[in-house]
Amino acid sequence: MKNHPTIEKSQSGIMLLEALIAILIFSLGILTVLALQATSIKLTGDAKYRTNATLLANKLIGQMWVSGGDLAALKANFEPGGAAYIAWLADVSDKEGLPGVVAESAGVVSTLPLVTVDAAAGATAGQAVITLFWRTPEMPADQAGHRHIVTTQIVRNAP
């Protein structure tokens, strides 16, 4: 029997090519898993900030409910500049609160929380709107970032 050198010559290096293709496919799979892991970590951080925003808003609503007085006193105490607002702002700005909460300055968008209380008579009397803003550390300073709005009605029963 004759040896076929042309067949051997045409197939030389095929195993090396198959190995390189297998390494390429494996590497793409690993890179995809790493990208999914990075996205998962980012989304977990975002969820933490949304949860903190909800808890901080609910804390302020609870303070509004237990505070005595009429709607005008509620408005004066809990809107920006009021004593209860200033105390609550310390929790919002805390390292366990929301990141990037700053007052407006040159080139920086304000991310201080907004609180409004409707003290006028009517259907919306006692309606409180709490708006929280935050920026994750990756966001540029001139971008407003994320926002969470909570609306509630504080109604006092007549004695």
URGIGI-V32455 format. One record per residue. N is the residue number from 0. RES is the residue in one small letter. NEAR is the number of other C-alpha atoms within 10 Angstrom. Layout:
n=N res=RES near=NEAR
n=N res=RES near=NEAR
This chain:
n=0 res=m near=3
n=1 res=k near=4
n=2 res=n near=7
n=3 res=h near=8
n=4 res=p near=8
n=5 res=t near=8
n=6 res=i near=9
n=7 res=e near=9
n=8 res=k near=9
n=9 res=s near=9
n=10 res=q near=9
n=11 res=s near=10
n=12 res=g near=9
n=13 res=i near=10
n=14 res=m near=10
n=15 res=l near=10
n=16 res=l near=11
n=17 res=e near=11
n=18 res=a near=11
n=19 res=l near=12
n=20 res=i near=12
n=21 res=a near=11
n=22 res=i near=12
n=23 res=l near=12
n=24 res=i near=11
n=25 res=f near=12
n=26 res=s near=12
n=27 res=l near=11
n=28 res=g near=12
n=29 res=i near=12
n=30 res=l near=11
n=31 res=t near=12
n=32 res=v near=12
n=33 res=l near=12
n=34 res=a near=11
n=35 res=l near=12
n=36 res=q near=12
n=37 res=a near=12
n=38 res=t near=12
n=39 res=s near=12
n=40 res=i near=11
n=41 res=k near=12
n=42 res=l near=12
n=43 res=t near=12
n=44 res=g near=13
n=45 res=d near=15
n=46 res=a near=12
n=47 res=k near=14
n=48 res=y near=21
n=49 res=r near=18
n=50 res=t near=15
n=51 res=n near=16
n=52 res=a near=23
n=53 res=t near=15
n=54 res=l near=13
n=55 res=l near=20
n=56 res=a near=24
n=57 res=n near=15
n=58 res=k near=14
n=59 res=l near=17
n=60 res=i near=21
n=61 res=g near=12
n=62 res=q near=14
n=63 res=m near=18
n=64 res=w near=14
n=65 res=v near=8
n=66 res=s near=14
n=67 res=g near=11
n=68 res=g near=10
n=69 res=d near=12
n=70 res=l near=20
n=71 res=a near=13
n=72 res=a near=13
n=73 res=l near=23
n=74 res=k near=19
n=75 res=a near=17
n=76 res=n near=18
n=77 res=f near=25
n=78 res=e near=20
n=79 res=p near=17
n=80 res=g near=10
n=81 res=g near=15
n=82 res=a near=13
n=83 res=a near=18
n=84 res=y near=18
n=85 res=i near=15
n=86 res=a near=11
n=87 res=w near=18
n=88 res=l near=18
n=89 res=a near=11
n=90 res=d near=14
n=91 res=v near=23
n=92 res=s near=17
n=93 res=d near=11
n=94 res=k near=10
n=95 res=e near=11
n=96 res=g near=20
n=97 res=l near=23
n=98 res=p near=17
n=99 res=g near=20
n=100 res=v near=21
n=101 res=v near=17
n=102 res=a near=11
n=103 res=e near=11
n=104 res=s near=8
n=105 res=a near=7
n=106 res=g near=9
n=107 res=v near=14
n=108 res=v near=17
n=109 res=s near=19
n=110 res=t near=23
n=111 res=l near=19
n=112 res=p near=24
n=113 res=l near=15
n=114 res=v near=20
n=115 res=t near=18
n=116 res=v near=24
n=117 res=d near=19
n=118 res=a near=18
n=119 res=a near=12
n=120 res=a near=9
n=121 res=g near=8
n=122 res=a near=8
n=123 res=t near=15
n=124 res=a near=15
n=125 res=g near=23
n=126 res=q near=17
n=127 res=a near=23
n=128 res=v near=19
n=129 res=i near=20
n=130 res=t near=18
n=131 res=l near=23
n=132 res=f near=22
n=133 res=w near=27
n=134 res=r near=21
n=135 res=t near=17
n=136 res=p near=9
n=137 res=e near=6
n=138 res=m near=13
n=139 res=p near=12
n=140 res=a near=16
n=141 res=d near=11
n=142 res=q near=14
n=143 res=a near=16
n=144 res=g near=15
n=145 res=h near=15
n=146 res=r near=14
n=147 res=h near=16
n=148 res=i near=15
n=149 res=v near=15
n=150 res=t near=15
n=151 res=t near=14
n=152 res=q near=15
n=153 res=i near=19
n=154 res=v near=13
n=155 res=r near=12
n=156 res=n near=5
n=157 res=a near=4
n=158 res=p near=3
